[in-house]
Amino acid sequence: MMQIEHDIVAGTYRPGDRLDEEELATKLGVSRTPIREALRNLEANGLVVIRPRSGATVSRPSITEIIDLFEVVSELEAFAARLAAIRANDTQLAAIQTSYRACEKLATAGNAQAYFDANGLFHGTIWAGANNPALTEQIMVVDKRLAPYRRQVTFHPARKQSSQSEHDQIALALAQRQPDVAQSAMREHVMILSDDALQLARDLRL
């Protein structure tokens, strides 16, 4: 069920939370069978862990696993930025700049959720500009697993300003169609998030 995935990615269910089949079935107005199947699919995508006699819980990766995931997604997103600098058409480049300006505005005015959503749109327009659906699909798989940690990091007040400075470099490189610069700037941007997530993981005692 897409709703369960959405609630995990959106932070409604936090890492380590138990996902009770009966409660989910009642909440979503379905039988337990589709809930059970949905949880199995989410387990296959790394969002849920199912243990015998213990049931399902939202995946709670270790510090090492979080770092590994950020390393993977940083390279995938960096490659997407490189391709976007080469392949994006004028309409796609305009969409990237529009989403960038929205982030810029919300970095100084606006709530954390609005900025988080705008930040996701900015990254998403770059993935789209790469014009490589297979690459976008792989980024989204990893990004969903990292969503709870990216969300908490992005919600930190000091992070919005530093993140926007990094967006400046990425947006300029894409506007000027500089693939090497765009790739490097995106890699550094995502890996800075990785460092922040590591501190978050320590705070949460993962």
N, C-alpha and C positions, 0 to 999 in steps of 0.2 A: 504494500500500500504506500503510495507516494506521500501520504500525509505523515506517516511515521518518519520517513526519511526527512521530510521537510522540518518536522519538529526537532529532530536531532541536529540537523545542520543549523537551524535557527536558534538553537540553544535552549529550547523548551525543556528538552531532556539533556542533562549534563553528563559528562563522562562518568561512568560508574553507576548511573541510575538504573534501577531495575525496570524492566519492561514486562509488566504482567499481561499475559495473553487475555485473561478474562476482562481486566479493566480496559484494555485497548479495544476489545471487541464491543464492549458496552458503549464506550466513548464514540466509536466510529459507526456503530449500528450494524455490525456484521457478525458472522459466526467466528469461532476461533480458528477455523480451517484457513481462511485467507490471511488471518493475522499470523498464523504459524508459518505459512509460506512466505509472507512478506519478511518476517524476521530472518528466515533462512537466506533469502536473497540479500538482505542487508548484511548478514554475516559474511557472505561471499564477497561483498564490497568493502569489508573491513570496518563497517560502522557499528556492528553489533557482535557481541560474543555470546555464544550459547553453550552452557555447560550442563551435563546430565544432572538431574535432580535439583539444579540451582536455577535453571531457566535462563532467560536472556537479559543482558545488561548492555548499556551503551558502552562501546569500546573505550577503554582507558589506557592508551599506550604509555609505555615507559618513556623516560627522558631520551634514551637512545633512539627509540622508535620515532619520537617527535622530530629529533634532529635529522634522522634518515629521511623522513617524509619531506621536510623542508629542503633538504639537499636535492631531492628528486624534483620537487615542484619548482625550485629556483632555476634548474637547468631547463625544464620544460617551458616555463614562462619566458626565460631569456631567449630561447629559440623562437618562441612565438613572436616576441618583440622584434627579433632580427627579420623574420619572415614578413612581419607587418610593414617594416620599413622598406622592404623590397616589393611586396605584392599588393599591399592595400590600395584600393582605388580611391579616387578623390572623395567619394561619399563616405567611405569607411574612415579615411583620415579625418574628415570633418566630424564624424561621430566620436572619434577618439578625443579630439580637441574639445568638443562640447562636454563630454563626460569629465575631462580633466578640469575644465573651468568650474563645473559643478562641485567637484571635490575641493577646489581652491576656495570657493565661496563657503562651503560648509566646514572647512578646516578652522575657520575663525568664528563662524556663526552657525549655530545649528546643533541639534543633539547628536549624541554618539551614534545612535541607530541610523539616523539620516546619513551621517558621514560614512558609516560602515557600508550602507547600501550603495552610496555613490561610489565608494572605493571599489566595490565589487563590479559595478557597471563599467568603471574605467578599465579594470583588468579584462573584463569580458569583451569590451570593444576591441581591445588589442588582440585577444585570441581570435575574434572574428576576422580581424584584418589580416591575420596570418593566412587565411584561406586554406586551412588544412584541417578538415573536420576530424581526422583521426587524432591529430595532436590535441585539439580542443577537448575531445572526449577523454583522453588520458589525463589532461590537466584537471578536468572536472572531477574525475574519480579521486585523485589525491587531494584536491582542494576541499572536497566534502569531508574527508577524514580530518583535515586540519581546521575546519571551520570553527569549532568551539574555541580553539586556541588563538586563531587569528582574531576572532571576535573579542575575546578578553583583552588581547594586546591592543587592538585598535581602539577599544573603549577607554584606554588609559589616556588622560588629558594631554600629557606631554607628547604622546605618540602622533597625534594628528598633525602637529607642526612639522616634526621631522619627516613624517611620511610624505607630506605635501612637497617638501623640498626635493625629495627623491622623485616624486611625480614630475616635478618641473624638468628634471634632466631627461626623463623618459619621453615626455611629451615633446620637448624641443627636438630630441634626436629623431623621433618619428616624423615630425613636421618637416624636418630637413632631410629626411630619408637617409639617415646614417645608421646602417645596420649594425656595425661594430659597436658604436656608442650605445645604441638602444639595447643591444644584447647585454653589454656589460652593466649598464645602469639598472636594468631590470634584475639581473642576477644579484647585484649588491643590495637592491631594495628588498627582495624577498629574503635574502640571507640575514639582513638586519632584523627582519621580523623573526627569523629563526632564533637569533640571540635573545630577543625579548621573550619568545615562547619558552626558551630554556629556563629563564628566570621565573616565568609564570609556573612552569612545571615544578620547579623547586618549591615555590611558595605553596603549591597545591599538594606537595609531597608525593608526586607521581613516581 
